[in-house]
C-alpha cells in the first residue's frame, strides 16, 4: 500500500462528484481496500471483479441482508438446484420467441407513446420525459398491471434502490425501503391470487403458472421476483438509455454512424455498459478465507465489487475513458449473454436474467428517438451530470430538436402513458 497516498473514500462527496478519478487511484494503489465505514473489502481491477463474479468462493449470501428485507427472498441469493430450478421457471419469458413475439410489440408501443407526447414541442428532458418512464411502463404492461399506478411504481423502485445503495446507513432511507416492501406486497399479492384463479396472457400469469419438475413458485416467490424485476429492470434501463444517448450526442461521428446503421445501437449499448454503467457496485460474500487483489479477505466478509472502476481498467481496455462503440477489445456479439466481457450484468450463474429484455428496450427506445428526432442535440447551456454512487446516471438530459407533430397525435389515448 502506498505510503504517501490516501485511499479514496467511497462515501465522500468528492467520490460522488467524480468516482472515475478515485477509481484510478484505487486500481493503481489500493486494489484491495478495507473500507471501515461499510465494513467491506473493495476490489476495483477488472480481473478481480470478474473473479468475484465467477469464482464460487464468492457467494451471494450478502443478499440475505442487502435485498431480502425489501424484495423478499429472490433467485439472486439462491444456489445449487434451488437456484437452477427458480431460474428455469422465469428465464424462458425473457428470451427467444416470447421476447420477440410478446414483449417487443409492448416495448415498441410504449416507446412511441412517450415520444409522441413531446416530439411536437421541440424540447424535452430525456430523463424525466422518456428514460425514467419507459422501462417502468413496459414492465407494468408486461405484468398486466394498471399503468395509472406508474408514479407509485416509480416511487417504490426509487425507495428500494435507495435502500440497496444506503452505504451510509441513513435511517430515513432504510425506513422508506422497508415501508415500500409492505406497500408493494399489499398491492401485488391480491393480484397474484387473482391471476392464479383467472390467468390471462400477461407475464404475471405466466410466472404464476410456470412449473418445472412439479415445482412452482409460491405467491411470495412471484412477488419477490416482480419486485426485483421492477427495481432492476426499471432503474438500470432508465439510466442506460439516457447515458447511451448522451454518449452519442457527445461523439457526433459515432451518432452519425448509429443513425446510418441501427445495428450499431447494440454495440453502443455494450460500450455504455462498460464506460458509464448504471450499476457501479455489486457485493459478494466470501465463503472462506481468500486471496484477491494482492491481499486477504476473511471468511464471511463482504466484498464490494466496483463495476464502474473495472470497466475503466487500462489493464483490460485500451483508452478506457474514451467512449468508442467501435472498440475491438469489447466483444459485442456476446455482450448480452453470460459470456459477456463487460461486467455490468455480472457474470457466472447470476448473470442478469433480463439482459435480453434490456437490449430490446434500448434498441427500440433509442431507435425510435433517432427516427422521431432527426436533429436531436443537447440544449444550449445544459451540462448533464451523473449522480449516484451505488447506481449512477444523469440527473437530467435537456435536448432540443425540430418539432414534428406525431402521426398518431389525433388518435384517442395517444398520450395515455402520461397519467
Secondary structure, DSSP 4 states (H G I P E B T S, - for coil): --SS-PPPPTTSHHHHH-HHHHHHHHHHH-SEEEETTTTEEEE-SHHHHHHHHH-TTEESTTHHHHTHHHH-S-GGG--HHHHHHHHHHHHGGGSHHIIIIIIHHHHHHHHHHHHHHHTTTSEEETIIIIIHHHHHHHHHHHHT--GGGHHHHHHHHHHHHHHHT-TT--HHHHHHHHHHHHHHHHHHHHHHHHHHHS--SSHHHHHHH-EETTEE--HHHHHHHHHHHHHHHHHHHHHHHHHHHHHHHT-HHHHHHHHH-TTHHHHHHHHHHHHS-SB-EEEEEESS-EEETTEEE-TT-EEEEEHHHHTT-TTTSTTTTS--TT-SSS-STTTTSTT-SS-TT--GGG--TTHHHHHHHHHHHHHHHHHH-TT-EEPTT----EE-SSB-EES--EEE------TTTTSTTTTGGG-
